[in-house]
């Protein structure tokens, strides 16, 4: 029973972090394309893709740092619980 509650409190895995990069490129590329259509230019798609790639990379790094910090906190909490249980016996 304790194991199931421990697994449900774990943070989400970092496999979703690359989705920030993909979403950033697609979203800002689309915004650039819309602005190109509206303004009659030809360079805003490329600018949007580059901006989206940069922002997506930044968000991916932030998400991975949060995941690493959460994993370290979870690991240290688990280690301290094991140590206190061993001392009480």
C-alpha positions as CSV (number, residue, x, y, z in Angstrom):
1,X,0.0,0.0,0.0
2,X,2.8,2.4,0.8
3,X,4.5,1.6,-2.5
4,X,1.4,2.7,-4.5
5,X,1.2,6.0,-2.8
6,X,4.9,6.6,-3.3
7,X,4.7,6.0,-7.0
8,X,1.7,8.3,-7.4
9,X,3.5,11.2,-5.8
10,X,6.5,11.0,-8.2
11,X,6.8,13.9,-10.6
12,X,6.2,13.2,-14.3
13,X,9.0,11.7,-16.3
14,X,11.2,13.9,-18.5
15,X,10.1,12.3,-21.7
16,X,7.6,15.2,-22.2
17,X,10.4,17.7,-22.2
18,X,11.2,17.5,-25.9
19,X,7.6,18.3,-26.7
20,X,8.4,21.9,-25.7
21,X,10.9,22.1,-28.5
22,X,8.5,20.6,-31.1
23,X,5.6,22.8,-29.9
24,X,7.7,25.9,-30.0
25,X,8.9,25.4,-33.5
26,X,5.4,24.5,-34.8
27,X,3.6,27.3,-33.0
28,X,5.9,30.2,-33.7
29,X,6.5,28.9,-37.3
30,X,2.7,29.0,-37.8
31,X,2.5,32.5,-36.3
32,X,5.4,33.5,-38.6
33,X,3.5,32.0,-41.6
34,X,0.3,33.9,-40.7
35,X,2.2,37.2,-40.3
36,X,3.9,36.5,-43.7
37,X,0.5,36.0,-45.3
38,X,-0.9,39.1,-43.7
39,X,2.1,41.4,-44.3
40,X,3.2,40.0,-47.7
41,X,6.7,39.1,-46.5
42,X,8.7,36.0,-46.8
43,X,11.1,35.9,-43.8
44,X,8.8,35.6,-40.8
45,X,8.3,31.9,-41.1
46,X,12.1,31.4,-40.7
47,X,12.2,33.9,-37.8
48,X,9.3,32.2,-36.1
49,X,10.9,28.7,-36.4
50,X,14.2,30.1,-35.0
51,X,12.4,31.9,-32.2
52,X,10.3,28.8,-31.4
53,X,13.4,26.6,-31.4
54,X,15.2,28.9,-29.0
55,X,12.2,29.3,-26.6
56,X,11.4,25.6,-26.9
57,X,15.0,24.7,-26.0
58,X,14.9,27.1,-23.0
59,X,11.7,25.5,-21.8
60,X,13.0,22.0,-22.3
61,X,16.1,22.9,-20.2
62,X,13.9,24.4,-17.4
63,X,11.7,21.3,-17.4
64,X,14.7,18.9,-17.2
65,X,16.3,20.9,-14.4
66,X,13.0,20.8,-12.4
67,X,12.8,17.0,-13.0
68,X,16.4,16.5,-11.9
69,X,15.8,18.6,-8.7
70,X,12.6,16.7,-8.0
71,X,14.4,13.3,-8.5
72,X,17.2,14.4,-6.2
73,X,14.8,15.5,-3.5
74,X,12.8,12.3,-3.8
75,X,16.0,10.2,-3.7
76,X,17.3,12.1,-0.6
77,X,13.9,11.7,1.1
78,X,13.9,8.0,0.4
79,X,17.4,7.6,1.7
80,X,16.7,9.5,4.9
81,X,13.6,7.5,5.5
82,X,15.5,4.2,5.1
83,X,18.2,5.5,7.5
84,X,15.7,6.6,10.2
85,X,13.9,3.2,9.9
86,X,17.1,1.3,10.4
87,X,18.0,3.4,13.4
88,X,14.7,2.9,15.1
89,X,15.0,-0.9,14.8
